[in-house]
């Protein structure tokens, strides 16, 4: 149900709540899952599970883009592991050289 509340100083205001932005999938998971200890053995399973959660997240692209822009070194961000982000940064750094 929607109500309009008139006020003396402002235009009518709706009491209906604004739609919430989609919540990230990592918000409900254990934060340690996204920061594995190492890159081999059990850490690979942890990275795979973190990526699985990321793949269903409505903020996947925004998260990955922001992590690259901030230069995040550790953890899984936007479905990208540390090594994958490092490779993307290297590729981006080499791109201007190969275009010349």
VOMIDREN-672110 format. One line per 10 residues: number of its first residue (from 1); their letters; for each residue x, y, z of N, C-alpha, C, O, CB. Coordinates in steps of 0.2 Angstrom, whole numbers, plus 5000, padded with zeros to 4 digits. Glycine has a CB too. Layout:
% VOMIDREN-672110
NUM	A	X/Y/Z/X/Y/Z/X/Y/Z/X/Y/Z/X/Y/Z; ...
% end
This chain:
% VOMIDREN-672110
1	XXXXXXXXXX	5004/4994/5000/5000/5000/5000/5004/5006/5000/5010/5006/5003/4995/5000/5006; 5002/5011/4996/5006/5017/4996/5003/5023/4998/4997/5024/4997/5008/5018/4988; 5006/5027/5002/5003/5033/5005/5007/5039/5003/5013/5039/5003/5002/5033/5013; 5004/5045/5002/5008/5051/5001/5007/5056/5007/5001/5057/5009/5005/5055/4994; 5012/5058/5009/5012/5062/5016/5014/5069/5014/5019/5070/5012/5017/5059/5021; 5009/5074/5014/5010/5081/5013/5014/5084/5019/5013/5082/5024/5004/5085/5012; 5019/5088/5017/5023/5091/5022/5022/5099/5021/5020/5101/5015/5030/5089/5022; 5023/5103/5026/5023/5110/5025/5029/5113/5020/5028/5118/5017/5023/5114/5031; 5034/5110/5021/5040/5113/5018/5043/5110/5011/5047/5113/5008/5046/5113/5023; 5040/5104/5010/5043/5100/5004/5037/5098/5000/5031/5098/5003/5047/5095/5007
11	XXXXXXXXXX	5038/5095/4995/5033/5092/4990/5031/5085/4994/5034/5083/4998/5036/5090/4983; 5025/5083/4992/5023/5076/4995/5028/5071/4994/5032/5070/4989/5017/5074/4991; 5029/5067/5000/5034/5062/5000/5030/5055/5001/5025/5054/5004/5038/5063/5006; 5033/5050/4997/5030/5044/4997/5033/5040/5003/5039/5040/5004/5031/5040/4991; 5029/5036/5007/5031/5032/5012/5033/5025/5010/5036/5021/5014/5026/5031/5018; 5032/5024/5003/5034/5017/5001/5042/5017/5000/5045/5022/4998/5031/5016/4994; 5045/5012/5003/5052/5011/5003/5055/5011/4996/5052/5007/4991/5054/5005/5007; 5060/5014/4995/5063/5013/4988/5066/5006/4987/5068/5003/4992/5069/5018/4987; 5066/5004/4981/5069/4997/4980/5076/4997/4982/5080/5001/4980/5068/4995/4973; 5078/4992/4986/5085/4991/4988/5089/4988/4982/5087/4985/4978/5085/4986/4994
21	XXXXXXXXXX	5095/4990/4982/5100/4988/4977/5101/4980/4979/5101/4978/4985/5107/4992/4977; 5103/4977/4974/5104/4970/4975/5110/4969/4979/5115/4972/4979/5105/4966/4968; 5109/4964/4984/5115/4963/4989/5120/4958/4986/5118/4954/4982/5112/4960/4996; 5126/4960/4987/5131/4955/4985/5131/4948/4988/5129/4948/4994/5138/4958/4986; 5133/4943/4984/5133/4936/4987/5138/4935/4992/5137/4931/4997/5134/4932/4981; 5143/4939/4992/5148/4938/4998/5146/4941/5004/5150/4940/5009/5155/4941/4995; 5141/4945/5004/5139/4948/5011/5136/4943/5016/5137/4944/5022/5133/4953/5009; 5134/4937/5013/5131/4932/5018/5136/4926/5019/5135/4922/5023/5125/4929/5015; 5142/4926/5015/5146/4921/5016/5152/4923/5021/5153/4928/5023/5150/4919/5009; 5156/4918/5023/5161/4919/5027/5167/4923/5024/5169/4921/5018/5164/4912/5030
31	XXXXXXXXXX	5169/4929/5026/5174/4933/5023/5180/4929/5021/5184/4930/5016/5175/4939/5027; 5182/4924/5026/5188/4921/5025/5188/4916/5019/5194/4915/5016/5190/4916/5031; 5183/4915/5016/5182/4911/5010/5185/4914/5004/5188/4911/5000/5175/4909/5009; 5185/4921/5004/5187/4925/4998/5194/4927/4999/5197/4930/4995/5183/4931/4998; 5198/4925/5004/5205/4926/5006/5208/4920/5007/5210/4919/5013/5206/4932/5011; 5209/4915/5002/5213/4909/5004/5220/4910/5006/5223/4915/5004/5212/4904/4998; 5222/4905/5010/5229/4905/5012/5233/4901/5007/5234/4895/5008/5230/4903/5019; 5236/4904/5002/5240/4901/4997/5237/4900/4991/5231/4903/4990/5242/4894/5000; 5240/4897/4986/5237/4896/4979/5238/4888/4977/5237/4887/4971/5241/4900/4974; 5239/4884/4982/5239/4877/4980/5235/4873/4985/5233/4875/4990/5246/4874/4980
41	XXXXXXXXXX	5234/4867/4984/5230/4862/4988/5223/4864/4990/5219/4866/4986/5234/4861/4994; 5222/4865/4997/5215/4866/4999/5213/4874/4997/5207/4875/4996/5215/4866/5006; 5218/4878/4996/5216/4885/4994/5213/4885/4987/5209/4889/4985/5223/4889/4993; 5215/4880/4983/5212/4880/4976/5204/4878/4977/5200/4881/4973/5215/4874/4972; 5202/4874/4981/5195/4872/4982/5192/4879/4985/5186/4880/4983/5195/4866/4987; 5195/4882/4990/5192/4888/4992/5191/4894/4987/5186/4897/4987/5197/4891/4998; 5196/4894/4983/5195/4899/4977/5190/4897/4973/5186/4901/4970/5202/4899/4973; 5189/4891/4971/5184/4888/4967/5177/4890/4970/5172/4892/4967/5184/4881/4965; 5176/4889/4976/5170/4890/4980/5168/4897/4980/5163/4899/4979/5170/4887/4987; 5173/4902/4981/5172/4909/4981/5170/4911/4974/5166/4915/4973/5179/4913/4983
51	XXXXXXXXXX	5173/4908/4969/5171/4910/4962/5164/4908/4960/5160/4911/4957/5176/4907/4957; 5162/4902/4963/5155/4900/4962/5150/4905/4965/5145/4906/4962/5154/4893/4965; 5152/4907/4971/5147/4912/4974/5147/4918/4970/5142/4921/4969/5149/4913/4981; 5153/4920/4968/5153/4927/4964/5149/4926/4957/5146/4931/4955/5161/4928/4962; 5149/4920/4954/5146/4919/4948/5139/4921/4948/5135/4922/4943/5147/4912/4945; 5136/4920/4954/5128/4921/4955/5127/4928/4958/5121/4930/4959/5125/4916/4960; 5132/4932/4958/5131/4939/4962/5129/4944/4957/5131/4944/4951/5138/4941/4965; 5124/4948/4958/5122/4953/4954/5127/4959/4953/5126/4963/4948/5115/4956/4956; 5132/4959/4957/5137/4965/4957/5144/4962/4954/5149/4965/4955/5138/4968/4963; 5144/4956/4951/5150/4953/4948/5154/4958/4944/5160/4959/4946/5148/4947/4944
61	XXXXXXXXXX	5152/4961/4939/5156/4965/4935/5158/4971/4939/5164/4973/4938/5152/4967/4929; 5154/4975/4942/5156/4981/4946/5161/4979/4951/5166/4983/4952/5150/4984/4950; 5161/4973/4955/5166/4971/4960/5172/4970/4957/5177/4972/4959/5163/4965/4963; 5172/4966/4951/5179/4965/4948/5182/4971/4945/5188/4972/4945/5178/4960/4942; 5178/4976/4942/5181/4982/4939/5183/4986/4945/5189/4989/4944/5175/4986/4936; 5180/4987/4950/5182/4991/4956/5189/4988/4959/5193/4992/4961/5177/4991/4961; 5189/4981/4959/5195/4978/4962/5201/4980/4958/5207/4981/4960/5194/4971/4963; 5200/4980/4951/5206/4981/4947/5208/4988/4947/5214/4990/4947/5204/4979/4940; 5203/4993/4948/5204/5000/4948/5208/5002/4955/5212/5006/4955/5198/5004/4948; 5206/4998/4960/5209/4999/4967/5216/4996/4968/5220/4997/4972/5205/4997/4973
71	XXXXXXXXXX	5217/4991/4963/5223/4987/4963/5223/4982/4969/5229/4981/4972/5229/4992/4964; 5218/4979/4970/5217/4974/4975/5222/4968/4973/5222/4966/4968/5210/4971/4976; 5226/4967/4978/5231/4961/4977/5229/4955/4980/5231/4950/4977/5238/4964/4980; 5226/4955/4985/5224/4948/4988/5216/4947/4988/5212/4951/4987/5226/4948/4996; 5215/4940/4988/5208/4938/4988/5205/4937/4981/5208/4939/4976/5204/4943/4992; 5198/4935/4982/5194/4934/4976/5189/4940/4975/5186/4941/4980/5190/4927/4976; 5190/4943/4970/5185/4949/4969/5182/4949/4962/5186/4948/4957/5189/4956/4970; 5175/4949/4962/5172/4949/4955/5173/4943/4952/5173/4943/4945/5174/4955/4951; 5174/4937/4955/5175/4931/4952/5182/4930/4949/5184/4926/4945/5170/4930/4946; 5187/4935/4951/5194/4934/4948/5198/4933/4954/5198/4936/4959/5196/4941/4945
81	XXXXXXXXXX	5203/4928/4953/5208/4927/4958/5214/4932/4958/5214/4936/4954/5211/4919/4958; 5218/4931/4963/5224/4936/4963/5228/4935/4956/5230/4940/4954/5228/4934/4969; 5229/4929/4954/5233/4928/4948/5230/4930/4942/5233/4933/4938/5234/4920/4947; 5223/4930/4942/5219/4932/4936/5219/4940/4935/5220/4942/4930/5212/4930/4936; 5219/4943/4941/5219/4950/4941/5226/4953/4939/5227/4958/4936/5217/4953/4948; 5231/4949/4942/5238/4951/4940/5239/4950/4933/5242/4955/4930/5243/4947/4944; 5237/4945/4930/5237/4944/4922/5234/4949/4918/5236/4952/4913/5235/4937/4920; 5228/4951/4921/5224/4957/4917/5228/4963/4918/5228/4967/4913/5217/4957/4920; 5231/4965/4923/5235/4971/4924/5241/4971/4920/5243/4976/4917/5237/4972/4932; 5244/4965/4919/5250/4965/4915/5248/4966/4908/5252/4969/4904/5254/4958/4916
91	XXXXXXXXXX	5243/4962/4906/5240/4963/4899/5239/4970/4897/5240/4973/4892/5234/4958/4898; 5235/4974/4902/5233/4981/4901/5239/4985/4900/5240/4990/4896/5229/4983/4906; 5245/4984/4904/5251/4988/4904/5254/4987/4897/5258/4991/4895/5255/4986/4910; 5254/4981/4895/5258/4979/4888/5254/4982/4882/5257/4983/4877/5259/4972/4888; 5247/4983/4883/5243/4984/4877/5246/4991/4874/5246/4991/4867/5236/4985/4879; 5247/4996/4877/5250/5002/4874/5256/5001/4870/5257/5004/4865/5250/5008/4879; 5260/4997/4872/5267/4995/4869/5266/4992/4863/5269/4993/4858/5271/4991/4874; 5261/4987/4862/5260/4983/4856/5256/4987/4851/5256/4985/4845/5256/4977/4858; 5253/4992/4853/5249/4996/4849/5253/5001/4845/5251/5004/4840/5243/5000/4852; 5259/5003/4848/5263/5008/4845/5267/5005/4838/5271/5009/4835/5269/5010/4850
% end
